[in-house]
Amino acid sequence: MTHMPGAQHFTPAAAAPAHLASVPSMGMVFQIAGSSSKVLIDAQTLAVLGQDPDPCIAMAGQVGSQVKMRVGNSWLVASVRAMTLDQASKGIVADIDFLGEGDEEKLTGRIYRFRRGVTRYPTPGTDIFPVSSHDMQQIYAADDRANVEIGTVYPTTDTRAALYVDSMLGKHFALLGSTGTGKSTSAALILHRICDLSPQGHIVMIDPHGEYGAAFATNGAVYDVSNLALPYWLMNFEEHCEVFVTSSGSERTVDSDILAKCLLAARSKNRLAESIGRLTVDSPVPYLLSDLTTILQNEMGKLDKGTNSLPYMRLKTKIDEIKADPRYSFMFSGMLVADTMQAFLAKIFRLPSDGKPISIIDVSAMPSDITSTVVSVLSRLVFDYAIWARDEPQRPILLVCEEAHRYIPNTTTGNGQAVRKILERIAKEGRKYGISLGLITQRPSDLAEGVLSQCGTIISMRLNNDRDQAFVKAAMPEGARGFLDSIPALRNREAIICGEGVAVPIRVALDNLEEHRRPASGDPSFTELWRQSGSEADILERTITRWRNQGR
């Protein structure tokens, strides 16, 4: 640090108020510049405070800790973001970000009624003091809004960290963290706490690895290829094209036009179509796949068609291939033609919940080329339901996307664009219709630009990649910058939380989740498992049988 004017005259302020006599002043405010300012800290006082039995006072002055200063009858609280040694005074110059202010209790001088934001800034020369554990309890005390406790505020041992559920879900949230940081367990912890608070909730979770079924066996409904029974006719035209149209370039346009014409004709064969005034290719009206192939066959035989027979053959071959493939039977079964839309939505959206407010959609066993279409259909059903139910008693729905970077990539080319479009639309418009979006990802830099900034609450665990760290810092609010620098140094099951879901940005040591409520995402112990031997032939036989039968 270069020499600062006046730094050599700095001596710790001695005239502390009577009720603060036991806690010495750490230093003084040096420079005020809006949200980010500088303070001078006495290194000797810092060393003395480091021996204090109160863990918060012992942490005082370190990066990520809090300091307080009096302005009028209020206490201002700020977090320390960066520290530098001033060579001239041998003092420490620290950058601080203001978090908020609280009133001063007359008898004890402690903080109470803490709130975000600053009414009056301090003047240079104002004394600064360490924040105690009691102060931390007041700063992070949950108010009377509905909240769930998920952990302990760092560095305290007993101050509970609360998430305001309505604020967090009302403006979406993102849970970020590198592999192995406890991301899946943290997601399960937060969702369990929300389910315990709201047993009649409506949560839909996309589970790409089959981890969460075990975690929500008692308070959730789990759907996979064996019991999902997703009717293919619920797909809109764009999703039909992703599944049935295999060509690219100008040929894709020709194939899509033919599919649109034949799909509309197939939908119009249903009796429901007679009661619908304006039937479109997107209308969720049941139709038979055999009707679609018959119409394609008939159109191909017409002499006045505008193209040769190849596009018709391509479409018909693909449809026949999917009908015959048992891996697709969860969606393209002949049994799924009845009008089961109401029953399907009731099942997936938990309407009513019956004490199981969360439905886990396990897509791990689905063919990879159709997974994004399945997620697209489910996400769009959530959005369309919310739009058409605006005049009904509201039933808000939370859609949680694990591995979100798969479905909302930052590329606008390639497959899977239907799911990207609908999830981006939910991120931008969902809260107007009572839809909340929860994104869980280990690669925030791979997410579509702008989606992360739509998340009002960001829960960040350790991120090892520089690009990911920069991406998260850009999306987080100003006051959280001091916390963000500690993201690479977070321990497992620790998180920085900032945004609408918390009163002020916090660093949290997350609670332990009961064994039976944890997702099946534990890492294998190589050293332990590689000491075991026996029954390998049986293992191979059973595995190959499941492999050949595609899980059946």
C-alpha positions in Angstrom: 0.0 0.0 0.0 1.4 3.4 -0.9 1.7 6.0 1.9 -1.7 7.6 2.7 -1.9 11.2 3.8 -2.5 11.5 7.5 -1.9 7.8 8.1 1.1 8.5 10.3 -1.1 10.5 12.7 -3.4 7.6 13.3 -3.8 6.3 16.8 -6.6 4.2 18.0 -9.4 6.2 19.5 -9.3 5.9 23.2 -12.6 7.7 24.2 -15.0 4.8 23.8 -18.5 5.2 25.3 -18.9 3.7 28.8 -20.9 0.7 27.7 -18.2 -0.2 25.2 -15.3 0.2 27.6 -14.8 -3.6 27.6 -14.4 -3.7 23.8 -11.7 -1.4 22.5 -12.0 0.6 19.3 -10.3 -1.2 16.5 -9.5 2.0 14.5 -11.4 4.6 12.6 -13.1 5.3 9.3 -10.4 6.7 6.8 -12.3 7.3 3.6 -16.0 7.3 2.6 -17.0 6.6 -1.0 -20.6 5.4 -1.2 -21.1 1.7 -0.7 -17.4 0.9 -0.6 -15.2 2.8 1.9 -11.9 2.4 3.7 -11.0 2.1 7.4 -7.7 2.2 9.3 -7.3 -0.7 11.8 -4.7 -0.9 14.6 -2.7 -4.1 14.3 -2.0 -4.3 18.0 -5.7 -4.0 19.0 -6.4 -6.7 16.3 -3.9 -9.1 18.0 -5.6 -8.5 21.4 -9.1 -9.1 20.0 -7.9 -12.3 18.4 -7.7 -13.8 21.9 -11.3 -13.0 22.8 -13.5 -16.1 23.7 -16.3 -14.7 21.5 -15.5 -16.2 18.1 -17.0 -13.1 16.3 -14.8 -10.6 18.2 -11.8 -12.9 17.7 -12.5 -12.8 13.9 -12.9 -9.0 13.9 -11.0 -7.2 11.2 -10.3 -10.3 9.0 -11.6 -10.6 5.5 -15.3 -11.6 5.6 -15.8 -10.4 9.1 -18.1 -7.5 10.2 -17.3 -4.2 11.9 -19.7 -1.6 13.3 -19.6 2.2 13.8 -22.0 4.7 15.4 -23.7 7.4 13.4 -26.1 9.4 15.5 -28.3 7.0 17.4 -27.7 4.1 14.9 -25.1 1.5 14.4 -23.8 0.9 10.9 -22.5 -2.6 10.1 -20.1 -3.3 7.3 -18.2 -6.3 6.0 -14.4 -6.3 5.5 -13.6 -7.1 1.8 -9.8 -6.6 1.5 -6.8 -5.6 3.8 -3.5 -3.9 3.1 -0.6 -3.0 5.4 0.1 0.8 5.5 3.9 1.0 5.6 4.0 4.5 7.2 1.8 3.9 10.2 2.2 0.1 10.4 -1.6 0.1 10.6 -3.9 -1.9 8.4 -6.1 -0.3 5.7 -9.2 -2.3 4.9 -11.9 -1.9 2.2 -15.4 -2.3 3.7 -18.9 -2.7 2.2 -21.9 -1.4 4.2 -24.5 -4.0 4.9 -27.1 -2.0 6.8 -28.0 -0.3 10.1 -29.7 -0.9 13.4 -30.9 1.1 16.3 -28.8 1.5 19.5 -30.2 0.0 22.7 -29.9 2.9 25.2 -28.8 0.8 28.3 -26.5 -1.7 26.7 -25.5 0.1 23.5 -26.2 -3.1 21.5 -27.8 -3.3 18.1 -31.5 -4.0 17.6 -34.0 -3.7 14.8 -31.4 -4.2 12.1 -32.4 -3.5 8.4 -30.7 -3.4 5.1 -29.5 -0.1 3.6 -27.8 3.0 5.0 -29.6 6.3 6.0 -26.5 8.3 7.0 -22.9 7.6 6.2 -20.2 8.1 8.9 -17.6 10.8 8.6 -13.8 10.1 8.4 -12.5 9.7 11.9 -15.5 7.8 13.2 -14.4 4.9 15.6 -15.0 1.4 14.5 -15.7 -1.6 16.8 -15.9 -5.4 16.4 -19.3 -7.0 16.1 -20.1 -9.5 18.9 -22.1 -12.7 18.7 -25.0 -11.0 20.4 -24.9 -8.3 17.6 -24.8 -11.1 15.0 -27.9 -12.6 16.5 -29.7 -9.3 16.1 -28.3 -8.7 12.6 -29.3 -12.1 11.3 -32.4 -12.6 13.4 -35.3 -13.7 11.3 -38.2 -11.3 11.3 -41.9 -12.4 11.2 -41.8 -13.4 7.6 -42.2 -17.1 6.8 -38.6 -18.6 6.9 -36.7 -21.9 7.2 -33.5 -22.3 9.2 -30.8 -24.1 7.2 -27.6 -23.6 9.1 -25.3 -21.5 11.4 -24.0 -18.1 10.4 -20.1 -18.1 10.2 -18.2 -17.6 12.5 -20.8 -17.9 15.2 -21.7 -21.1 16.9 -25.4 -20.5 17.7 -26.7 -17.7 15.3 -29.1 -19.5 13.0 -29.3 -18.6 9.3 -32.8 -18.2 7.9 -34.1 -18.1 4.3 -37.2 -16.1 3.7 -39.2 -18.6 1.6 -41.7 -16.2 -0.1 -38.9 -13.8 -1.1 -36.6 -16.5 -2.3 -39.2 -18.4 -4.3 -41.0 -15.2 -5.6 -37.9 -14.1 -7.5 -36.2 -17.5 -8.3 -33.0 -18.9 -6.8 -29.8 -20.5 -7.9 -27.7 -23.0 -6.0 -24.1 -23.2 -7.4 -21.1 -25.2 -6.4 -18.3 -27.4 -7.9 -18.6 -31.2 -7.8 -18.1 -32.6 -4.3 -18.9 -29.5 -2.3 -22.2 -31.0 -1.0 -24.5 -29.3 -3.6 -27.0 -32.2 -3.8 -27.3 -32.5 -0.1 -27.7 -28.8 0.3 -30.5 -28.8 -2.3 -32.2 -31.7 -0.5 -31.8 -29.8 2.8 -33.5 -26.6 1.5 -36.3 -28.5 -0.2 -36.9 -30.7 2.9 -37.2 -27.6 5.1 -39.6 -25.9 2.6 -41.7 -29.2 2.4 -41.8 -29.3 6.2 -43.0 -25.7 6.3 -45.5 -26.1 3.5 -46.8 -29.8 3.3 -49.4 -28.8 0.7 -46.8 -27.3 -1.7 -46.4 -28.0 -5.4 -42.7 -28.7 -6.3 -41.5 -30.4 -9.5 -37.9 -31.4 -9.6 -35.9 -32.6 -12.7 -33.4 -35.2 -11.5 -30.9 -36.2 -14.2 -28.9 -38.7 -12.1 -31.6 -40.5 -10.1 -30.1 -39.1 -6.8 -33.2 -37.5 -5.1 -35.7 -40.4 -5.2 -34.2 -41.9 -2.0 -34.1 -38.5 -0.3 -37.8 -37.8 -0.8 -39.2 -41.3 -0.5 -41.4 -40.4 2.5 -42.6 -36.9 1.5 -42.4 -37.0 -2.3 -43.6 -38.9 -5.3 -40.9 -40.3 -7.6 -41.6 -40.8 -11.4 -39.2 -42.5 -13.8 -39.6 -44.5 -17.1 -41.6 -47.1 -15.3 -44.5 -44.9 -14.1 -44.2 -41.4 -15.7 -46.5 -42.2 -18.6 -46.0 -38.9 -20.4 -48.4 -38.7 -23.3 -46.6 -37.8 -26.6 -49.5 -35.7 -27.8 -48.8 -33.1 -25.0 -45.8 -32.0 -27.1 -46.1 -28.8 -29.0 -45.0 -28.5 -32.7 -41.5 -27.4 -31.9 -41.0 -30.5 -29.6 -42.5 -32.8 -32.3 -39.9 -31.4 -34.7 -37.1 -32.2 -32.2 -38.2 -35.8 -31.9 -39.4 -36.7 -35.5 -37.4 -34.4 -37.8 -33.9 -35.8 -38.4 -32.8 -33.6 -41.4 -31.0 -30.3 -41.3 -30.7 -27.1 -43.3 -33.4 -26.5 -46.0 -34.5 -30.1 -45.9 -35.5 -29.6 -42.2 -37.8 -26.7 -43.2 -39.5 -28.9 -45.8 -39.9 -31.8 -43.3 -41.3 -29.5 -40.7 -43.9 -28.1 -43.0 -45.1 -31.6 -44.0 -45.2 -32.6 -40.3 -47.2 -29.5 -39.4 -49.8 -30.3 -42.0 -50.1 -34.0 -41.1 -50.1 -33.4 -37.4 -53.0 -30.9 -37.6 -54.9 -33.4 -39.6 -54.2 -36.2 -37.1 -55.3 -34.0 -34.1 -58.5 -33.0 -35.9 -59.6 -36.6 -36.1 -60.2 -36.6 -32.3 -63.7 -35.9 -31.0 -62.3 -33.2 -28.7 -61.3 -31.3 -31.8 -64.9 -30.7 -32.7 -65.5 -28.7 -29.5 -62.4 -26.6 -30.0 -63.0 -23.5 -32.2 -59.4 -22.9 -33.2 -57.4 -26.1 -33.4 -53.6 -25.7 -33.9 -50.6 -27.9 -34.2 -49.8 -26.9 -30.6 -53.2 -27.8 -29.1 -52.8 -30.6 -26.5 -55.4 -32.8 -28.2 -54.8 -36.6 -28.3 -54.1 -38.3 -31.6 -53.0 -41.7 -32.7 -49.5 -42.2 -34.1 -51.0 -44.7 -36.5 -53.3 -41.9 -37.8 -50.2 -39.7 -38.3 -48.3 -42.3 -40.3 -51.5 -43.1 -42.4 -51.9 -39.4 -43.2 -48.2 -39.2 -44.2 -48.7 -42.2 -46.4 -51.8 -40.7 -48.1 -50.1 -37.3 -48.6 -47.1 -39.1 -50.1 -49.3 -40.8 -52.7 -50.8 -37.5 -53.9 -49.7 -36.4 -57.3 -50.0 -32.6 -56.6 -47.6 -32.6 -53.6 -44.9 -29.9 -53.9 -41.9 -32.2 -53.2 -40.7 -35.7 -53.8 -41.5 -38.7 -51.6 -38.2 -38.6 -49.6 -39.3 -36.1 -46.8 -42.5 -38.2 -46.2 -40.4 -41.4 -46.0 -37.9 -39.8 -43.6 -40.8 -38.8 -41.2 -42.6 -42.1 -41.5 -39.5 -44.1 -40.9 -38.6 -42.1 -37.7 -42.1 -42.4 -36.3 -42.2 -46.1 -36.9 -38.7 -46.5 -35.4 -39.8 -44.7 -32.1 -43.0 -46.7 -31.9 -41.1 -49.9 -32.1 -38.3 -48.9 -29.7 -39.2 -50.1 -26.1 -36.9 -47.4 -24.6 -39.5 -44.8 -25.7 -42.6 -46.7 -24.4 -42.8 -44.4 -21.3 -43.9 -41.7 -23.8 -44.9 -43.3 -27.1 -47.0 -46.2 -25.9 -50.3 -47.0 -27.7 -51.8 -46.9 -24.2 -51.3 -43.1 -23.9 -53.9 -42.0 -26.3 -56.8 -41.5 -23.9 -57.4 -37.9 -22.7 -55.5 -38.2 -19.4 -54.3 -34.6 -19.3 -56.1 -33.7 -16.1 -54.9 -36.9 -14.3 -51.3 -36.3 -15.5 -51.2 -32.7 -14.4 -52.7 -33.6 -11.0 -50.0 -36.3 -10.6 -47.0 -34.2 -11.6 -48.0 -30.9 -10.1 -49.2 -32.5 -6.8 -52.7 -31.2 -7.1 -53.7 -32.0 -4.4 -50.4 -32.8 -2.6 -51.7 -35.4 -0.2 -48.8 -34.7 2.2 -46.3 -35.3 -0.6 -45.6 -31.8 -2.0 -42.6 -32.7 -4.3 -42.6 -34.8 -7.4 -39.1 -36.1 -8.5 -38.9 -36.7 -12.3 -36.0 -39.1 -12.7 -34.8 -38.8 -16.3 -31.6 -40.8 -15.8 -32.9 -44.0 -17.6 -34.4 -42.1 -20.5 -32.6 -42.2 -23.9 -30.3 -39.2 -24.0 -31.7 -37.9 -27.4 -35.2 -37.4 -25.9 -34.3 -36.2 -22.4 -34.2 -32.5 -23.3 -37.6 -32.9 -25.0 -39.1 -34.5 -21.9 -37.8 -31.6 -19.7 -39.1 -29.1 -22.3 -42.6 -30.7 -22.2 -42.7 -30.7 -18.4 -41.4 -27.1 -18.1 -43.8 -25.8 -20.7 -46.8 -27.6 -19.0 -45.9 -25.8 -15.8 -45.8 -22.4 -17.6 -48.9 -23.0 -19.7 -50.9 -24.3 -16.7 -50.0 -21.1 -14.8 -51.0 -18.9 -17.7 -54.4 -20.6 -18.3 -55.1 -20.8 -14.5 -54.8 -17.0 -13.9 -58.5 -16.6 -13.1 -58.5 -19.6 -10.7 -57.4 -19.7 -7.0 -53.6 -19.6 -7.3 -51.5 -22.7 -6.8 -47.9 -21.5 -7.2 -45.4 -24.1 -8.5 -41.7 -24.4 -7.9 -39.7 -26.0 -10.8 -36.2 -27.1 -9.7 -33.7 -28.0 -12.4 -30.6 -30.0 -11.4 -27.7 -29.7 -13.8 -29.4 -26.6 -15.2 -26.5 -25.9 -17.6 -27.6 -28.9 -19.7 -31.0 -27.4 -20.3 -30.2 -23.7 -20.5 -26.9 -23.6 -22.4 -25.3 -20.4 -23.5 -25.3 -21.6 -27.1 -28.2 -20.9 -29.4 -27.5 -23.6 -31.9 -27.7 -27.4 -31.8 -30.4 -29.7 -30.3 -32.4 -28.9 -27.2 -33.4 -25.3 -28.1 -37.1 -25.9 -27.1 -36.1 -26.5 -23.4 -33.7 -23.6 -23.4 -36.4 -21.2 -24.7 -39.1 -22.3 -22.2 -36.8 -22.2 -19.2 -35.4 -18.7 -20.2 -39.0 -17.6 -20.5 -39.9 -18.9 -17.1 -36.8 -17.1 -15.7 -38.0 -13.8 -17.2 -41.8 -14.0 -16.8 -42.5 -16.9 -14.4 -42.9 -14.9 -11.2 -45.8 -12.9 -12.8 -47.8 -16.2 -13.0 -46.7 -17.8 -9.7 -43.9 -20.0 -11.1 -40.6 -20.1 -9.2 -37.5 -21.5 -10.8 -34.7 -23.1 -8.9 -31.5 -23.7 -10.8 -28.8 -26.1 -9.5 -25.5 -26.2 -11.4 -21.8 -26.7 -11.1 -21.0 -24.6 -14.2 -22.7 -21.2 -13.9 -20.5 -19.9 -16.8 -22.2 -22.4 -19.1 -25.7 -21.0 -18.4 -27.4 -18.8 -20.9 -26.5 -15.2 -20.4 -28.9 -13.3 -18.3 -30.6 -16.3 -16.6 -28.4 -16.1 -13.5 -29.1 -12.4 -13.1 -32.9 -13.3 -13.1 -32.3 -15.2 -9.9 -33.1 -13.0 -6.9 -31.3 -15.3 -4.4 -27.9 -16.9 -5.1 -26.6 -19.6 -2.9 -23.0 -20.2 -3.8 -20.8 -23.0 -2.5 -17.2 -23.4 -3.4 -16.4 -22.8 -7.1 -12.9 -23.8 -8.3 -13.1 -22.4 -11.8 -12.1 -18.8 -12.4 -14.7 -18.3 -15.1 -17.5 -19.6 -12.9 -16.3 -17.3 -10.0 -16.3 -14.2 -12.3 -19.8 -15.2 -13.6 -21.2 -15.4 -10.1 -19.6 -12.1 -9.0 -21.2 -10.3 -11.9 -24.6 -11.6 -10.9 -24.4 -10.8 -7.2 -25.4 -7.5 -5.6 -22.9 -4.8 -4.6 -23.0 -5.4 -0.8 -21.9 -9.1 -1.2 -18.5 -8.4 -2.7 -16.7 -9.0 0.5 -18.2 -12.4 0.8 -17.6 -13.3 -2.8 -13.8 -13.2 -2.5 -14.1 -16.2 0.0 -16.0 -18.4 -2.5 -12.8 -20.3 -3.6 -11.9 -20.9 0.1 -15.3 -22.2 1.3 -15.3 -25.6 3.1 -17.6 -28.4 2.1 -21.2 -27.7 3.1 -20.5 -24.0 3.5 -22.2 -21.4 1.3 -22.4 -17.7 0.7 -26.1 -16.6 0.4 -27.2 -13.2 -0.8 -30.2 -11.6 -2.4 -33.9 -11.5 -1.7 -34.0 -14.6 0.4 -31.8 -13.3 3.2 -31.8 -10.1 5.3 -28.2 -9.4 4.5 -25.5 -11.4 2.7 -24.3 -14.3 4.9 -21.8 -17.1 5.0 -23.5 -20.2 6.4 -22.3 -23.6 7.7 -25.2 -25.7 6.5 -26.9 -28.2 8.8 -26.3 -31.9 8.7 -29.2 -33.7 7.0 -30.5 -37.0 8.4 -29.2 -40.0 6.7 -32.5 -41.2 5.3 -33.2 -37.7 3.8 -30.0 -37.4 1.9 -29.7 -37.9 -1.9 -27.8 -41.0 -3.2 -24.9 -38.8 -4.4 -22.1 -40.0 -2.1 -18.6 -40.6 -3.6 -17.4 -44.2 -3.7 -14.5 -45.1 -1.5 -12.0 -46.6 -3.9 -9.6 -47.8 -1.3 -12.3 -49.6 0.6 -14.2 -51.1 -2.4 -11.0 -52.2 -4.1 -10.3 -54.4 -1.1 -13.5 -56.4 -1.7 -13.8 -59.4 -4.1 -16.3 -62.1 -4.9 -19.5 -62.8 -6.9 -18.3 -60.7 -9.9 -19.8 -63.2 -12.3 -23.3 -62.7 -10.8 -22.8 -58.9 -10.8 -22.0 -59.0 -14.5 -24.8 -61.3 -15.4 -27.5 -59.2 -13.6 -26.0 -56.0 -15.0 -26.0 -57.3 -18.6 -29.6 -58.5 -18.3 -30.7 -55.0 -17.1 -28.5 -53.4 -19.9 -30.1 -55.5 -22.6 -33.6 -55.0 -21.3 -33.0 -51.3 -20.8 -33.7 -51.4 -17.1 -36.7 -53.8 -17.3 
